[in-house]
Amino acid sequence: MAGELRFDDRVALVTGAGGGLGAAHARLLAERGAAVVVNDIGGTDVEAQQGASAAEVVAEIEARGGRAVVDTHSVATAEGGRAMVEQALERFGRLDIVVNNAGVGRPGAGFVDLPDAQLDLVLKTHLYGAFHVLRPAWRAMREQGYGRIVNTASATAMGVDDSWDYPAAKGGLVSLTRCLAQTGERHGIKVNAIMPMAFTPMSAQVPSDTIRDWMKRTFPAESVAPTVALLCHEEAPCNGEILSVGAGRTARVTYAVVPGFKTAEPSVEALRENWSQVMDSEGLLIARSGQEDSGLFGVGFEDLGVTRMGPDDGPES
Ligand SMILES: NC(=O)c1ccc[n+]([C@@H]2O[C@H](COP(=O)([O-])OP(=O)(O)OC[C@H]3O[C@@H](n4cnc5c(N)ncnc54)[C@H](O)[C@@H]3O)[C@@H](O)[C@H]2O)c1
């Protein structure tokens, strides 16, 4: 096996790292030499996971000879995002890695009755939180021409019965990941996402005893961290990918599009008659971008020679 992958001289920010998956990611990155900002509102906020403590994780890392600092700002506000990035820059002089992991889960409520306050909390933490943390981080990464970002999505984004706010927020993160990955190519920044499965304080809230016991036996948080660490490394083998990770398995999750049905004279009836072609998986294309789908319309999108959505002479993202 080639040499150990190290993070000496790299600085990482891991959000929501006072327990669960985030703590496992922070420990592994620190063990491999990274200086880590361990963020969590644990102990400071009512929305925190009970028992989460960035201070305990930092103490553990330091006791093993690693470098880490506590941050207790919330990802759910723009000020919080800016403050944790500043903390990395002031304390360690740069920021190379962001693992966007902070999250809240709330017991399911009916779609119609979902309280607005819950919708706000979940979207603000998972989706707005990514914007709040990544925008100041992006500025620093773009200036240094290097960065690695891992967002934490969820397989629920692919669809799940009886849950709405959380899967929708996680689906938003998938799209944000894929867009930033394209823009990041110009700046040496790679952006990927994981859909983890792990027994953590959050998944321990699952009401079913059977599912909880099975999760506990099958999905240790530590088995997700190596995939995250590889994505955070200079040698990260991909950009804009979504990976399902848990129980020792890592697997690509992707968007795919079929050639579909095309006619010069679209009509309701023509569509009804050709619906099988709309759905036919023959010729399925794994699309890395929306542009690849646009190419399938067969109307010369590729010939435009344009890939950016912004104005042709617009500012650099
Ligand atoms: N455990 C799983 O199977 C699973 C599955 C899919 C996705 N996820 C995602 O993985 C991530 C980690 O979850 P986990 O399972 O380790 O749960 P967890 O509850 O143990 O960890 C989440 C941490 O985020 C912290 N946090 C919450 N709001 C915050 C805020 N505004 N600012 C800073 N920190 C905040 C919490 O205090 C907690 O320590 C979450 O984004 C979660 O949605 C987990």
The ligand as a Gaussian input file, in Angstrom:
#p B3LYP/6-31G(d) Opt

LIG

0 1
 N      -26.581000       9.483000      11.531000
 C      -27.061000       9.192000      10.343000
 O      -27.382000       8.029000      10.009000
 C      -27.215000      10.279000       9.328000
 C      -27.841000       9.983000       8.108000
 C      -27.933000      10.962000       7.156000
 C      -27.410000      12.231000       7.391000
 N      -26.847000      12.499000       8.614000
 C      -26.307000      13.854000       8.828000
 O      -25.027000      13.756000       9.383000
 C      -24.728000      14.950000      10.136000
 C      -24.228000      14.569000      11.521000
 O      -25.288000      13.964000      12.220000
 P      -25.116000      12.913000      13.399000
 O      -25.872000      11.716000      13.000000
 O      -23.695000      12.792000      13.789000
 O      -26.000000      13.622000      14.518000
 P      -25.592000      14.432000      15.835000
 O      -26.854000      15.012000      16.322000
 O      -24.819000      13.549000      16.746000
 O      -24.602000      15.559000      15.298000
 C      -25.009000      16.809000      14.833000
 C      -24.313000      17.884000      15.646000
 O      -24.627000      19.169000      15.090000
 C      -24.744000      20.075000      16.194000
 N      -25.527000      21.238000      15.753000
 C      -26.868000      21.318000      15.603000
 N      -27.217000      22.550000      15.190000
 C      -26.056000      23.257000      15.079000
 C      -25.764000      24.591000      14.703000
 N      -26.735000      25.447000      14.347000
 N      -24.471000      24.999000      14.685000
 C      -23.475000      24.156000      15.057000
 N      -23.702000      22.877000      15.454000
 C      -24.981000      22.431000      15.460000
 C      -25.424000      19.276000      17.280000
 O      -25.225000      19.842000      18.568000
 C      -24.783000      17.905000      17.119000
 O      -23.659000      17.714000      17.946000
 C      -26.030000      15.749000      10.153000
 O      -25.986000      16.745000       9.141000
 C      -27.079000      14.721000       9.802000
 O      -28.217000      15.296000       9.238000
 C      -26.737000      11.563000       9.587000

